[in-house]
Amino acid sequence: FLHRFDVPSSGLILCGTTFQGLMSLRWQLDTYKIERQYIVWGHDLASASLREVVANIDPRTVDSKRSYVSEVHGKPAQSWFVVPAHLRRRDAKTADAFSALAVRIRTGRRHQIRAHLLHAGHPTATDCKYAAVGVHFAHFSALELDFLRAGAQSP
């Protein structure tokens, strides 16, 4: 396979239906003819100045199933960010703040986006491996609905 998404993720999946097609896709990925872009929700309010993280990704051990940013170990990795929106919900029990982040990666290291966002101080929301604070899916879905309503035109 060329690339896989972590669960829960969704998006376009490219498949080669022939060996020639598979090798063509592999070549396009290896020569950066295909860009990989993602939309991710991160904890807290990310600054608009968050543009790039260049840091080695060290998978440490296979048993940990986590990757870390390291200055001396691992492989080079580069991620670019745009912060198009913030979302904050305040009620009697919580004061949650999230950032929508458009992410483009050049390299495809294991858990690169998750490790780079954790390094930048905005771990991915609903991520039990990397986020210090858990967000329940039902709660996050309500926040997404509020976000969608905020951008919707009145009928």
BABALUM-808520 format. One record per atom (N, C-alpha, C): residue number from 1; residue in one letter; atom name; x, y, z. Coordinates in nm, 3 decimals, always signed. Layout:
N
resi, resn, name, xx, yy, zz
NUM, A, CA, X, Y, Z
...
***
This chain:
155
resi, resn, name, xx, yy, zz
1, F, N, +0.084, -0.118, +0.000
1, F, CA, +0.000, +0.000, +0.000
1, F, C, +0.088, +0.124, +0.000
2, L, N, +0.029, +0.234, -0.042
2, L, CA, +0.104, +0.360, -0.050
2, L, C, +0.097, +0.441, +0.078
3, H, N, -0.020, +0.448, +0.133
3, H, CA, -0.043, +0.540, +0.244
3, H, C, -0.166, +0.493, +0.318
4, R, N, -0.170, +0.515, +0.446
4, R, CA, -0.288, +0.478, +0.521
4, R, C, -0.325, +0.592, +0.615
5, F, N, -0.452, +0.596, +0.651
5, F, CA, -0.501, +0.693, +0.748
5, F, C, -0.512, +0.626, +0.883
6, D, N, -0.492, +0.704, +0.990
6, D, CA, -0.518, +0.653, +1.124
6, D, C, -0.668, +0.658, +1.148
7, V, N, -0.715, +0.572, +1.232
7, V, CA, -0.857, +0.570, +1.269
7, V, C, -0.873, +0.668, +1.382
8, P, N, -0.970, +0.754, +1.395
8, P, CA, -1.074, +0.777, +1.296
8, P, C, -1.033, +0.888, +1.199
9, S, N, -1.023, +0.858, +1.076
9, S, CA, -0.991, +0.954, +0.971
9, S, C, -1.079, +0.924, +0.851
10, S, N, -1.092, +1.023, +0.767
10, S, CA, -1.166, +1.001, +0.643
10, S, C, -1.097, +1.083, +0.535
11, G, N, -1.119, +1.043, +0.413
11, G, CA, -1.061, +1.119, +0.304
11, G, C, -1.045, +1.034, +0.181
12, L, N, -0.986, +1.094, +0.081
12, L, CA, -0.962, +1.029, -0.046
12, L, C, -0.851, +0.926, -0.030
13, I, N, -0.871, +0.810, -0.087
13, I, CA, -0.769, +0.706, -0.087
13, I, C, -0.734, +0.675, -0.231
14, L, N, -0.606, +0.680, -0.263
14, L, CA, -0.559, +0.647, -0.397
14, L, C, -0.518, +0.501, -0.402
15, C, N, -0.566, +0.430, -0.504
15, C, CA, -0.534, +0.289, -0.520
15, C, C, -0.486, +0.265, -0.663
16, G, N, -0.382, +0.186, -0.675
16, G, CA, -0.338, +0.142, -0.807
16, G, C, -0.410, +0.012, -0.841
17, T, N, -0.483, +0.010, -0.950
17, T, CA, -0.556, -0.112, -0.988
17, T, C, -0.468, -0.207, -1.069
18, T, N, -0.353, -0.158, -1.112
18, T, CA, -0.256, -0.243, -1.180
18, T, C, -0.120, -0.215, -1.117
19, F, N, -0.024, -0.302, -1.141
19, F, CA, +0.110, -0.279, -1.089
19, F, C, +0.168, -0.150, -1.145
20, Q, N, +0.144, -0.125, -1.273
20, Q, CA, +0.192, -0.003, -1.337
20, Q, C, +0.129, +0.121, -1.272
21, G, N, -0.001, +0.113, -1.243
21, G, CA, -0.070, +0.223, -1.177
21, G, C, -0.017, +0.245, -1.036
22, L, N, +0.009, +0.137, -0.963
22, L, CA, +0.063, +0.146, -0.829
22, L, C, +0.202, +0.212, -0.831
23, M, N, +0.287, +0.171, -0.924
23, M, CA, +0.421, +0.228, -0.933
23, M, C, +0.415, +0.375, -0.976
24, S, N, +0.318, +0.411, -1.060
24, S, CA, +0.301, +0.550, -1.100
24, S, C, +0.263, +0.636, -0.979
25, L, N, +0.171, +0.588, -0.898
25, L, CA, +0.132, +0.662, -0.777
25, L, C, +0.249, +0.672, -0.679
26, R, N, +0.324, +0.562, -0.663
26, R, CA, +0.440, +0.562, -0.574
26, R, C, +0.542, +0.666, -0.621
27, W, N, +0.567, +0.672, -0.754
27, W, CA, +0.661, +0.768, -0.809
27, W, C, +0.612, +0.911, -0.783
28, Q, N, +0.482, +0.935, -0.803
28, Q, CA, +0.428, +1.069, -0.781
28, Q, C, +0.441, +1.111, -0.635
29, L, N, +0.420, +1.019, -0.543
29, L, CA, +0.439, +1.051, -0.401
29, L, C, +0.587, +1.077, -0.371
30, D, N, +0.674, +0.992, -0.423
30, D, CA, +0.817, +1.005, -0.394
30, D, C, +0.880, +1.129, -0.455
31, T, N, +0.823, +1.179, -0.564
31, T, CA, +0.877, +1.300, -0.628
31, T, C, +0.793, +1.424, -0.595
32, Y, N, +0.703, +1.411, -0.501
32, Y, CA, +0.620, +1.521, -0.451
32, Y, C, +0.531, +1.583, -0.558
33, K, N, +0.488, +1.504, -0.654
33, K, CA, +0.391, +1.550, -0.754
33, K, C, +0.250, +1.549, -0.694
34, I, N, +0.230, +1.468, -0.592
34, I, CA, +0.103, +1.462, -0.520
34, I, C, +0.126, +1.525, -0.383
35, E, N, +0.042, +1.621, -0.347
35, E, CA, +0.050, +1.682, -0.214
35, E, C, -0.048, +1.614, -0.121
36, R, N, -0.007, +1.601, +0.004
36, R, CA, -0.097, +1.546, +0.105
36, R, C, -0.140, +1.659, +0.197
37, Q, N, -0.271, +1.683, +0.198
37, Q, CA, -0.326, +1.791, +0.280
37, Q, C, -0.437, +1.735, +0.368
38, Y, N, -0.445, +1.787, +0.488
38, Y, CA, -0.540, +1.737, +0.587
38, Y, C, -0.602, +1.855, +0.662
39, I, N, -0.719, +1.833, +0.717
39, I, CA, -0.780, +1.927, +0.811
39, I, C, -0.786, +1.856, +0.945
40, V, N, -0.734, +1.921, +1.048
40, V, CA, -0.722, +1.860, +1.179
40, V, C, -0.772, +1.959, +1.284
41, W, N, -0.839, +1.909, +1.385
41, W, CA, -0.877, +1.991, +1.500
41, W, C, -0.770, +1.972, +1.607
42, G, N, -0.717, +2.084, +1.658
42, G, CA, -0.616, +2.079, +1.764
42, G, C, -0.667, +2.149, +1.888
43, H, N, -0.614, +2.110, +2.002
43, H, CA, -0.651, +2.173, +2.130
43, H, C, -0.598, +2.316, +2.138
44, D, N, -0.671, +2.400, +2.204
44, D, CA, -0.636, +2.539, +2.233
44, D, C, -0.636, +2.624, +2.105
45, L, N, -0.612, +2.753, +2.126
45, L, CA, -0.617, +2.848, +2.016
45, L, C, -0.477, +2.865, +1.957
46, A, N, -0.457, +2.810, +1.840
46, A, CA, -0.327, +2.819, +1.773
46, A, C, -0.310, +2.959, +1.714
47, S, N, -0.191, +3.010, +1.722
47, S, CA, -0.160, +3.141, +1.665
47, S, C, -0.155, +3.131, +1.513
48, A, N, -0.195, +3.239, +1.448
48, A, CA, -0.187, +3.244, +1.303
48, A, C, -0.042, +3.239, +1.256
49, S, N, +0.051, +3.266, +1.347
49, S, CA, +0.193, +3.260, +1.311
49, S, C, +0.246, +3.116, +1.306
50, L, N, +0.166, +3.019, +1.349
50, L, CA, +0.207, +2.879, +1.337
50, L, C, +0.202, +2.842, +1.189
51, R, N, +0.316, +2.833, +1.126
51, R, CA, +0.322, +2.809, +0.982
51, R, C, +0.394, +2.681, +0.947
52, E, N, +0.496, +2.643, +1.026
52, E, CA, +0.578, +2.531, +0.986
52, E, C, +0.642, +2.466, +1.109
53, V, N, +0.652, +2.334, +1.105
53, V, CA, +0.731, +2.260, +1.202
53, V, C, +0.827, +2.173, +1.122
54, V, N, +0.954, +2.190, +1.149
54, V, CA, +1.058, +2.107, +1.090
54, V, C, +1.128, +2.039, +1.207
55, A, N, +1.102, +1.911, +1.223
55, A, CA, +1.159, +1.838, +1.337
55, A, C, +1.162, +1.689, +1.305
56, N, N, +1.266, +1.624, +1.351
56, N, CA, +1.278, +1.480, +1.330
56, N, C, +1.164, +1.406, +1.401
57, I, N, +1.118, +1.300, +1.338
57, I, CA, +1.017, +1.213, +1.398
57, I, C, +1.087, +1.083, +1.436
58, D, N, +1.081, +1.052, +1.565
58, D, CA, +1.142, +0.931, +1.618
58, D, C, +1.032, +0.838, +1.666
59, P, N, +1.014, +0.724, +1.599
59, P, CA, +0.908, +0.632, +1.642
59, P, C, +0.941, +0.558, +1.771
60, R, N, +1.057, +0.582, +1.829
60, R, CA, +1.103, +0.518, +1.953
60, R, C, +1.096, +0.367, +1.943
61, T, N, +0.994, +0.311, +2.000
61, T, CA, +0.981, +0.165, +1.992
61, T, C, +0.851, +0.131, +1.923
62, V, N, +0.849, +0.020, +1.859
62, V, CA, +0.726, -0.026, +1.793
62, V, C, +0.618, -0.050, +1.898
63, D, N, +0.659, -0.093, +2.017
63, D, CA, +0.563, -0.125, +2.122
63, D, C, +0.486, -0.003, +2.170
64, S, N, +0.549, +0.116, +2.168
64, S, CA, +0.481, +0.235, +2.220
64, S, C, +0.370, +0.282, +2.128
65, K, N, +0.383, +0.256, +1.998
65, K, CA, +0.285, +0.299, +1.898
65, K, C, +0.265, +0.450, +1.900
66, R, N, +0.367, +0.523, +1.944
66, R, CA, +0.367, +0.669, +1.942
66, R, C, +0.496, +0.716, +1.877
67, S, N, +0.490, +0.831, +1.816
67, S, CA, +0.609, +0.892, +1.759
67, S, C, +0.637, +1.021, +1.834
68, Y, N, +0.762, +1.061, +1.839
68, Y, CA, +0.802, +1.179, +1.914
68, Y, C, +0.891, +1.267, +1.828
69, V, N, +0.892, +1.395, +1.861
69, V, CA, +0.987, +1.487, +1.800
69, V, C, +1.118, +1.472, +1.874
70, S, N, +1.227, +1.462, +1.799
70, S, CA, +1.359, +1.444, +1.859
70, S, C, +1.460, +1.528, +1.782
71, E, N, +1.553, +1.588, +1.854
71, E, CA, +1.657, +1.666, +1.789
71, E, C, +1.770, +1.579, +1.738
72, V, N, +1.790, +1.461, +1.798
72, V, CA, +1.907, +1.380, +1.762
72, V, C, +1.871, +1.246, +1.697
73, H, N, +1.751, +1.196, +1.720
73, H, CA, +1.712, +1.067, +1.665
73, H, C, +1.599, +1.083, +1.565
74, G, N, +1.572, +0.977, +1.493
74, G, CA, +1.459, +0.978, +1.401
74, G, C, +1.495, +1.029, +1.263
75, K, N, +1.390, +1.048, +1.183
75, K, CA, +1.406, +1.092, +1.045
75, K, C, +1.351, +1.232, +1.028
76, P, N, +1.408, +1.311, +0.935
76, P, CA, +1.360, +1.447, +0.913
76, P, C, +1.214, +1.448, +0.867
77, A, N, +1.140, +1.546, +0.915
77, A, CA, +1.000, +1.560, +0.876
77, A, C, +0.964, +1.708, +0.874
78, Q, N, +0.874, +1.743, +0.782
78, Q, CA, +0.835, +1.883, +0.765
78, Q, C, +0.684, +1.889, +0.746
79, S, N, +0.620, +1.978, +0.823
79, S, CA, +0.476, +2.000, +0.813
79, S, C, +0.450, +2.150, +0.805
80, W, N, +0.356, +2.189, +0.720
80, W, CA, +0.315, +2.329, +0.708
80, W, C, +0.172, +2.342, +0.757
81, F, N, +0.141, +2.456, +0.822
81, F, CA, +0.011, +2.476, +0.882
81, F, C, -0.050, +2.610, +0.840
82, V, N, -0.181, +2.611, +0.829
82, V, CA, -0.260, +2.733, +0.818
82, V, C, -0.371, +2.718, +0.921
83, V, N, -0.398, +2.824, +0.995
83, V, CA, -0.501, +2.821, +1.098
83, V, C, -0.620, +2.902, +1.047
84, P, N, -0.718, +2.837, +0.981
84, P, CA, -0.829, +2.911, +0.923
84, P, C, -0.940, +2.948, +1.022
85, A, N, -0.946, +2.880, +1.137
85, A, CA, -1.057, +2.907, +1.229
85, A, C, -1.025, +2.863, +1.371
86, H, N, -1.091, +2.929, +1.464
86, H, CA, -1.088, +2.890, +1.605
86, H, C, -1.231, +2.860, +1.648
87, L, N, -1.243, +2.779, +1.747
87, L, CA, -1.374, +2.743, +1.800
87, L, C, -1.365, +2.739, +1.951
88, R, N, -1.454, +2.812, +2.016
88, R, CA, -1.455, +2.814, +2.162
88, R, C, -1.598, +2.796, +2.208
89, R, N, -1.615, +2.711, +2.305
89, R, CA, -1.749, +2.689, +2.362
89, R, C, -1.738, +2.703, +2.513
90, R, N, -1.817, +2.788, +2.567
90, R, CA, -1.817, +2.808, +2.712
90, R, C, -1.956, +2.775, +2.765
91, D, N, -1.957, +2.687, +2.861
91, D, CA, -2.082, +2.659, +2.932
91, D, C, -2.047, +2.639, +3.078
92, A, N, -2.143, +2.594, +3.154
92, A, CA, -2.124, +2.584, +3.299
92, A, C, -2.014, +2.484, +3.336
93, K, N, -1.990, +2.383, +3.254
93, K, CA, -1.896, +2.278, +3.292
93, K, C, -1.761, +2.288, +3.221
94, T, N, -1.757, +2.346, +3.102
94, T, CA, -1.632, +2.344, +3.025
94, T, C, -1.603, +2.481, +2.965
95, A, N, -1.479, +2.499, +2.931
95, A, CA, -1.435, +2.617, +2.854
95, A, C, -1.337, +2.564, +2.751
96, D, N, -1.390, +2.497, +2.650
96, D, CA, -1.307, +2.433, +2.549
96, D, C, -1.270, +2.530, +2.439
97, A, N, -1.147, +2.518, +2.391
97, A, CA, -1.102, +2.597, +2.277
97, A, C, -1.029, +2.503, +2.182
98, F, N, -1.058, +2.518, +2.054
98, F, CA, -0.997, +2.434, +1.952
98, F, C, -0.958, +2.521, +1.834
99, S, N, -0.865, +2.470, +1.756
99, S, CA, -0.825, +2.535, +1.632
99, S, C, -0.841, +2.438, +1.517
100, A, N, -0.896, +2.488, +1.409
100, A, CA, -0.895, +2.411, +1.285
100, A, C, -0.760, +2.439, +1.220
101, L, N, -0.692, +2.334, +1.179
101, L, CA, -0.562, +2.349, +1.117
101, L, C, -0.561, +2.278, +0.983
102, A, N, -0.526, +2.352, +0.878
102, A, CA, -0.504, +2.290, +0.748
102, A, C, -0.356, +2.252, +0.745
103, V, N, -0.331, +2.125, +0.721
103, V, CA, -0.195, +2.073, +0.731
103, V, C, -0.152, +2.016, +0.596
104, R, N, -0.030, +2.049, +0.559
104, R, CA, +0.031, +1.991, +0.439
104, R, C, +0.162, +1.929, +0.481
105, I, N, +0.185, +1.805, +0.441
105, I, CA, +0.309, +1.738, +0.478
105, I, C, +0.388, +1.704, +0.353
106, R, N, +0.518, +1.710, +0.367
106, R, CA, +0.605, +1.669, +0.256
106, R, C, +0.650, +1.525, +0.279
107, T, N, +0.690, +1.496, +0.399
107, T, CA, +0.729, +1.361, +0.435
107, T, C, +0.608, +1.290, +0.494
108, G, N, +0.615, +1.164, +0.508
108, G, CA, +0.502, +1.089, +0.563
108, G, C, +0.547, +0.997, +0.675
109, R, N, +0.605, +1.054, +0.778
109, R, CA, +0.651, +0.974, +0.891
109, R, C, +0.533, +0.927, +0.975
110, R, N, +0.554, +0.818, +1.047
110, R, CA, +0.446, +0.763, +1.130
110, R, C, +0.402, +0.866, +1.233
111, H, N, +0.274, +0.899, +1.231
111, H, CA, +0.210, +0.993, +1.323
111, H, C, +0.274, +1.132, +1.316
112, Q, N, +0.322, +1.169, +1.200
112, Q, CA, +0.392, +1.297, +1.184
112, Q, C, +0.308, +1.416, +1.227
113, I, N, +0.185, +1.424, +1.178
113, I, CA, +0.099, +1.539, +1.210
113, I, C, +0.072, +1.542, +1.360
114, R, N, +0.041, +1.427, +1.416
114, R, CA, +0.011, +1.421, +1.559
114, R, C, +0.133, +1.463, +1.642
115, A, N, +0.251, +1.414, +1.607
115, A, CA, +0.372, +1.447, +1.682
115, A, C, +0.409, +1.595, +1.664
116, H, N, +0.397, +1.648, +1.543
116, H, CA, +0.430, +1.788, +1.521
116, H, C, +0.332, +1.881, +1.592
117, L, N, +0.204, +1.848, +1.589
117, L, CA, +0.107, +1.933, +1.660
117, L, C, +0.128, +1.927, +1.811
118, L, N, +0.160, +1.810, +1.865
118, L, CA, +0.191, +1.800, +2.008
118, L, C, +0.313, +1.886, +2.039
119, H, N, +0.414, +1.881, +1.955
119, H, CA, +0.536, +1.960, +1.972
119, H, C, +0.504, +2.110, +1.968
120, A, N, +0.409, +2.150, +1.884
120, A, CA, +0.370, +2.291, +1.871
120, A, C, +0.275, +2.335, +1.982
121, G, N, +0.232, +2.241, +2.067
121, G, CA, +0.144, +2.276, +2.179
121, G, C, -0.004, +2.266, +2.149
122, H, N, -0.041, +2.199, +2.040
122, H, CA, -0.181, +2.186, +2.001
122, H, C, -0.211, +2.042, +1.962
123, P, N, -0.208, +1.949, +2.059
123, P, CA, -0.232, +1.808, +2.024
123, P, C, -0.368, +1.790, +1.960
124, T, N, -0.376, +1.692, +1.872
124, T, CA, -0.501, +1.670, +1.799
124, T, C, -0.614, +1.636, +1.895
125, A, N, -0.730, +1.692, +1.867
125, A, CA, -0.848, +1.668, +1.950
125, A, C, -0.897, +1.525, +1.926
126, T, N, -0.961, +1.469, +2.023
126, T, CA, -1.016, +1.332, +2.023
126, T, C, -0.907, +1.228, +2.003
127, D, N, -0.786, +1.259, +2.043
127, D, CA, -0.674, +1.168, +2.024
127, D, C, -0.625, +1.117, +2.159
128, C, N, -0.656, +0.994, +2.190
128, C, CA, -0.620, +0.940, +2.321
128, C, C, -0.471, +0.910, +2.333
129, K, N, -0.399, +0.902, +2.222
129, K, CA, -0.255, +0.872, +2.229
129, K, C, -0.170, +0.995, +2.253
130, Y, N, -0.210, +1.109, +2.199
130, Y, CA, -0.123, +1.225, +2.201
130, Y, C, -0.179, +1.343, +2.282
131, A, N, -0.309, +1.350, +2.299
131, A, CA, -0.369, +1.464, +2.369
131, A, C, -0.366, +1.440, +2.519
132, A, N, -0.328, +1.543, +2.593
132, A, CA, -0.328, +1.532, +2.739
132, A, C, -0.469, +1.537, +2.794
133, V, N, -0.557, +1.605, +2.724
133, V, CA, -0.695, +1.621, +2.766
133, V, C, -0.784, +1.547, +2.668
134, G, N, -0.868, +1.460, +2.719
134, G, CA, -0.958, +1.386, +2.631
134, G, C, -1.081, +1.467, +2.595
135, V, N, -1.131, +1.446, +2.478
135, V, CA, -1.255, +1.508, +2.433
135, V, C, -1.346, +1.395, +2.386
136, H, N, -1.465, +1.390, +2.443
136, H, CA, -1.557, +1.285, +2.402
136, H, C, -1.612, +1.316, +2.263
137, F, N, -1.629, +1.214, +2.181
137, F, CA, -1.676, +1.233, +2.044
137, F, C, -1.810, +1.307, +2.041
138, A, N, -1.900, +1.274, +2.131
138, A, CA, -2.031, +1.340, +2.131
138, A, C, -2.014, +1.490, +2.158
139, H, N, -1.928, +1.525, +2.252
139, H, CA, -1.903, +1.665, +2.284
139, H, C, -1.840, +1.736, +2.164
140, F, N, -1.743, +1.671, +2.102
140, F, CA, -1.676, +1.732, +1.988
140, F, C, -1.771, +1.747, +1.870
141, S, N, -1.861, +1.652, +1.851
141, S, CA, -1.960, +1.663, +1.744
141, S, C, -2.048, +1.785, +1.763
142, A, N, -2.085, +1.812, +1.887
142, A, CA, -2.165, +1.931, +1.916
142, A, C, -2.087, +2.058, +1.882
143, L, N, -1.957, +2.059, +1.913
143, L, CA, -1.874, +2.174, +1.878
143, L, C, -1.866, +2.191, +1.726
144, E, N, -1.852, +2.080, +1.653
144, E, CA, -1.848, +2.089, +1.507
144, E, C, -1.978, +2.144, +1.453
145, L, N, -2.092, +2.102, +1.510
145, L, CA, -2.220, +2.154, +1.465
145, L, C, -2.228, +2.304, +1.489
146, D, N, -2.181, +2.349, +1.607
146, D, CA, -2.180, +2.492, +1.634
146, D, C, -2.092, +2.564, +1.532
147, F, N, -1.977, +2.506, +1.499
147, F, CA, -1.886, +2.565, +1.402
147, F, C, -1.953, +2.575, +1.265
148, L, N, -2.021, +2.468, +1.224
148, L, CA, -2.088, +2.469, +1.094
148, L, C, -2.201, +2.571, +1.092
149, R, N, -2.276, +2.580, +1.202
149, R, CA, -2.385, +2.678, +1.208
149, R, C, -2.332, +2.820, +1.201
150, A, N, -2.215, +2.842, +1.264
150, A, CA, -2.158, +2.977, +1.265
150, A, C, -2.122, +3.023, +1.124
151, G, N, -2.086, +2.931, +1.037
151, G, CA, -2.048, +2.967, +0.902
151, G, C, -2.160, +2.960, +0.802
152, A, N, -2.278, +2.914, +0.846
152, A, CA, -2.389, +2.894, +0.754
152, A, C, -2.461, +3.026, +0.727
153, Q, N, -2.512, +3.040, +0.607
153, Q, CA, -2.593, +3.156, +0.572
153, Q, C, -2.733, +3.139, +0.627
154, S, N, -2.793, +3.248, +0.668
154, S, CA, -2.933, +3.241, +0.716
154, S, C, -3.025, +3.217, +0.596
155, P, N, -3.128, +3.132, +0.615
155, P, CA, -3.220, +3.104, +0.502
155, P, C, -3.305, +3.223, +0.466
***
